[in-house]
Amino acid sequence: MSKKMNPLILIPSRMKAKRFPGKPLVTLFGKPMILHVLESAHKTPVSDIWVAAGDVEIDDAVQKAGFLSILTNPDHPSGSDRIWEALSKIDPQAEKDIIINIQGDLPQFDGKIIDALLHAFKDPHVDMVTPVVAFEAGEDVSSPDRVKAVVTWDTDSEETGRILYFSRSVVPFGASTFYHHVGIYAYRRAALEKFINLPESPLEKAESLEQLRAIEAGMHIQAVKIDVAPLSIDTAQDLENFVNHRTPNLMA
């Protein structure tokens, strides 16, 4: 991580998820899921970590456990809007220059992902960074819930590259390898501010993917390739799968 960077992790969390209401506080191995996310975040190189809570119940649970949390408007349309409000309250002097948005439904992830995201900002042209992972044989590439990223890979390494498009459809046509987008984002502060002030874009509406708003506005989103995607718990079935297939000893 560059010494010039001053990063902040924000974890947007709310109780009213459509597919799994109340999931931040669902009990997972004896504690609310949001606490597992926080514990994973504290294994990364970033020390300043906050929950942007949309509900008092989440704020109370996080602070009771000794972590940092700040209440935000419960009616934000997206996690990006929620973290911008939290950032504005936490850091009004704009000292934080890299903002990392970790979803509140990723109870277990490798901290090396955050290292890779931060490293990508060495390129001054990069506005945002997000991880992608190759679909494995037998995985359902056609599922609209598995968002695909179209990446033009850097020729020197093919480990990073610029994202040209995101889609719920199977793209690019005829590819030998397809890449699944993992919902963790890192932004330059100015890029986050620009993004949340942009109007909803046509492609964003068509695909129901807010990151397309940034691409339509000409922003540079960099992909970093990772080997294994952390499981996102979006439904009760995802929770059951996680409990049954978790990596041993990592949730102690």
C-alpha positions as CSV (number, residue, x, y, z in Angstrom):
1,M,0.0,0.0,0.0
2,S,1.4,3.4,-1.0
3,K,2.4,5.6,2.0
4,K,0.6,8.5,0.2
5,M,-2.7,6.8,0.4
6,N,-5.1,7.4,3.3
7,P,-7.8,4.8,2.8
8,L,-11.0,4.2,4.6
9,I,-13.3,1.2,4.6
10,L,-17.0,1.8,4.7
11,I,-19.5,-1.1,5.0
12,P,-23.1,0.0,4.1
13,S,-25.7,-2.0,5.9
14,R,-29.5,-1.9,6.2
15,M,-32.2,-4.1,7.5
16,K,-34.6,-3.8,4.5
17,A,-32.9,-6.0,1.9
18,K,-35.6,-7.2,-0.5
19,R,-34.4,-10.8,-0.8
20,F,-33.3,-11.3,2.8
21,P,-34.8,-8.8,5.3
22,G,-32.8,-8.4,8.5
23,K,-29.7,-10.2,7.2
24,P,-27.1,-7.9,8.8
25,L,-28.2,-9.2,12.2
26,V,-28.9,-12.8,11.3
27,T,-27.0,-15.0,13.7
28,L,-24.0,-16.8,12.0
29,F,-21.9,-19.0,14.3
30,G,-23.1,-17.2,17.4
31,K,-22.9,-13.6,16.3
32,P,-24.6,-11.2,13.9
33,M,-23.3,-11.4,10.3
34,I,-22.2,-7.8,10.2
35,L,-19.7,-8.5,12.9
36,H,-18.1,-11.3,10.8
37,V,-17.8,-8.7,7.9
38,L,-16.1,-6.3,10.3
39,E,-13.7,-8.9,11.6
40,S,-12.7,-9.8,8.1
41,A,-12.2,-6.1,7.2
42,H,-9.9,-5.8,10.2
43,K,-7.6,-8.4,8.7
44,T,-6.8,-6.1,5.8
45,P,-4.1,-3.4,5.7
46,V,-6.7,-0.6,6.3
47,S,-7.2,0.3,10.0
48,D,-10.0,2.9,9.7
49,I,-13.2,0.9,9.3
50,W,-16.8,2.0,9.8
51,V,-20.3,0.6,9.3
52,A,-22.6,3.0,7.5
53,A,-25.8,1.8,9.2
54,G,-29.2,2.5,7.9
55,D,-30.9,1.3,11.1
56,V,-30.5,1.9,14.8
57,E,-30.4,-1.8,15.5
58,I,-27.3,-2.3,13.3
59,D,-25.6,0.8,14.8
60,D,-26.3,-0.5,18.3
61,A,-25.0,-4.0,17.6
62,V,-21.8,-2.8,16.0
63,Q,-21.0,-0.3,18.7
64,K,-21.8,-2.8,21.4
65,A,-19.2,-5.1,19.9
66,G,-16.6,-2.4,20.0
67,F,-16.5,-1.4,16.4
68,L,-17.2,1.9,14.7
69,S,-20.6,2.8,13.2
70,I,-22.5,5.9,12.1
71,L,-26.2,6.2,11.4
72,T,-27.3,7.2,7.9
73,N,-30.6,8.0,6.2
74,P,-32.5,4.8,6.0
75,D,-34.0,5.7,2.6
76,H,-30.9,5.9,0.5
77,P,-31.4,4.3,-2.9
78,S,-28.0,2.6,-3.0
79,G,-25.0,1.7,-0.9
80,S,-22.9,4.3,-2.8
81,D,-25.2,7.1,-1.5
82,R,-25.1,5.6,2.0
83,I,-21.3,5.6,2.1
84,W,-21.1,9.1,0.8
85,E,-23.2,10.4,3.6
86,A,-21.1,8.4,6.1
87,L,-17.9,9.7,4.6
88,S,-19.1,13.3,4.7
89,K,-19.9,12.9,8.4
90,I,-16.7,11.0,9.4
91,D,-14.2,12.9,7.3
92,P,-15.5,16.5,6.7
93,Q,-12.0,17.7,6.1
94,A,-11.6,15.3,3.2
95,E,-8.4,13.7,4.5
96,K,-9.3,10.2,3.2
97,D,-8.5,9.9,-0.4
98,I,-9.3,6.2,-1.2
99,I,-12.8,4.9,-0.1
100,I,-13.4,1.2,-0.1
101,N,-17.0,-0.1,-0.1
102,I,-17.3,-3.6,1.3
103,Q,-20.8,-5.1,1.1
104,G,-22.3,-6.1,4.4
105,D,-23.1,-9.6,3.2
106,L,-19.5,-10.8,2.7
107,P,-18.8,-12.5,6.1
108,Q,-15.5,-14.1,5.0
109,F,-13.1,-12.6,2.4
110,D,-9.4,-12.6,1.8
111,G,-7.7,-9.4,2.9
112,K,-5.3,-9.6,0.0
113,I,-8.2,-8.4,-2.2
114,I,-7.9,-5.0,-0.5
115,D,-4.2,-5.0,-1.1
116,A,-4.8,-5.6,-4.8
117,L,-7.4,-2.8,-5.1
118,L,-5.1,-0.3,-3.4
119,H,-2.2,-1.3,-5.6
120,A,-4.2,-0.5,-8.8
121,F,-4.4,3.2,-7.8
122,K,-0.7,3.5,-8.7
123,D,-2.1,4.2,-12.2
124,P,-3.2,7.9,-12.0
125,H,-5.9,7.3,-14.7
126,V,-7.9,4.9,-12.5
127,D,-11.1,6.2,-10.9
128,M,-12.5,3.0,-9.4
129,V,-11.2,-0.5,-8.8
130,T,-13.2,-3.7,-8.4
131,P,-12.4,-7.5,-8.3
132,V,-13.4,-10.1,-10.9
133,V,-13.1,-13.8,-10.9
134,A,-13.2,-16.4,-13.7
135,F,-16.3,-18.6,-13.8
136,E,-15.3,-22.2,-13.1
137,A,-16.4,-25.2,-15.2
138,G,-20.0,-26.1,-14.4
139,E,-21.0,-22.7,-13.0
140,D,-24.1,-21.1,-14.4
141,V,-22.8,-18.3,-16.5
142,S,-26.3,-17.5,-17.8
143,S,-27.7,-16.6,-14.4
144,P,-28.7,-12.9,-14.3
145,D,-27.8,-12.8,-10.6
146,R,-24.1,-13.4,-11.6
147,V,-23.0,-10.2,-13.1
148,K,-20.5,-10.5,-15.9
149,A,-17.6,-8.1,-16.5
150,V,-16.1,-7.4,-19.9
151,V,-12.5,-6.6,-19.4
152,T,-9.7,-5.5,-21.7
153,W,-6.7,-7.0,-19.9
154,D,-3.3,-5.3,-19.6
155,T,-1.0,-7.2,-22.0
156,D,1.9,-7.3,-19.6
157,S,0.2,-9.3,-16.9
158,E,-3.4,-10.1,-17.7
159,E,-4.1,-9.7,-13.9
160,T,-5.5,-6.2,-14.2
161,G,-7.4,-4.4,-17.0
162,R,-10.0,-1.8,-17.8
163,I,-13.7,-2.8,-17.5
164,L,-15.6,-1.9,-20.7
165,Y,-19.0,-3.2,-19.6
166,F,-21.0,-5.1,-17.0
167,S,-24.0,-7.2,-17.9
168,R,-26.5,-9.7,-16.5
169,S,-26.3,-11.4,-20.0
170,V,-23.6,-13.7,-21.1
171,V,-20.9,-11.4,-22.5
172,P,-18.7,-11.2,-24.4
173,F,-20.1,-13.5,-27.1
174,G,-17.8,-16.3,-28.0
175,A,-15.4,-15.8,-25.1
176,S,-13.5,-18.8,-23.8
177,T,-13.5,-17.4,-20.2
178,F,-16.2,-15.3,-18.5
179,Y,-15.6,-13.1,-15.5
180,H,-17.9,-12.7,-12.6
181,H,-18.0,-9.3,-10.9
182,V,-17.4,-9.3,-7.1
183,G,-19.2,-6.4,-5.4
184,I,-16.4,-4.7,-3.6
185,Y,-15.4,-1.2,-4.9
186,A,-12.6,1.2,-4.2
187,Y,-12.9,4.8,-5.3
188,R,-10.8,7.8,-5.4
189,R,-12.7,10.3,-3.2
190,A,-13.3,12.7,-6.1
191,A,-14.6,9.8,-8.3
192,L,-17.1,8.7,-5.6
193,E,-18.3,12.3,-5.3
194,K,-18.7,12.6,-9.0
195,F,-20.4,9.2,-9.2
196,I,-23.1,9.8,-6.6
197,N,-24.0,13.2,-8.2
198,L,-24.5,11.7,-11.7
199,P,-28.0,11.0,-12.9
200,E,-29.2,7.5,-13.4
201,S,-28.0,6.4,-16.9
202,P,-29.8,4.6,-19.7
203,L,-27.7,1.4,-19.5
204,E,-27.9,1.4,-15.7
205,K,-31.7,1.4,-16.0
206,A,-31.6,-1.3,-18.6
207,E,-29.3,-3.7,-16.7
208,S,-30.2,-2.6,-13.2
209,L,-26.5,-2.1,-12.5
210,E,-25.5,1.2,-11.0
211,Q,-21.8,0.8,-12.0
212,L,-22.8,1.3,-15.6
213,R,-23.5,4.9,-14.7
214,A,-19.8,5.4,-14.1
215,I,-18.8,3.8,-17.4
216,E,-21.3,5.9,-19.4
217,A,-19.8,9.0,-17.8
218,G,-16.4,8.0,-19.1
219,M,-14.9,6.9,-15.7
220,H,-12.1,4.4,-15.7
221,I,-13.0,1.3,-13.7
222,Q,-10.1,-1.1,-13.3
223,A,-10.5,-4.8,-12.7
224,V,-8.2,-6.9,-10.6
225,K,-8.3,-10.6,-11.1
226,I,-8.7,-12.8,-8.0
227,D,-8.7,-16.6,-7.7
228,V,-11.7,-17.2,-5.5
229,A,-14.8,-15.1,-5.0
230,P,-16.0,-14.6,-1.4
231,L,-19.5,-15.9,-0.9
232,S,-22.2,-13.2,-0.9
233,I,-25.1,-14.0,1.3
234,D,-28.1,-12.6,-0.5
235,T,-30.8,-15.1,0.5
236,A,-31.6,-17.6,3.2
237,Q,-30.4,-20.3,0.9
238,D,-27.0,-18.6,0.5
239,L,-26.7,-18.6,4.3
240,E,-27.4,-22.3,4.5
241,N,-24.8,-22.9,1.8
242,F,-22.3,-20.8,3.6
243,V,-22.8,-22.7,6.9
244,N,-22.5,-26.0,5.1
245,H,-19.4,-25.2,2.9
246,R,-17.4,-22.6,4.9
247,T,-13.7,-22.9,5.1
248,P,-12.9,-24.7,8.4
249,N,-11.5,-22.6,11.3
250,L,-11.9,-19.2,9.5
251,M,-15.0,-18.2,11.4
252,A,-13.8,-19.0,14.9
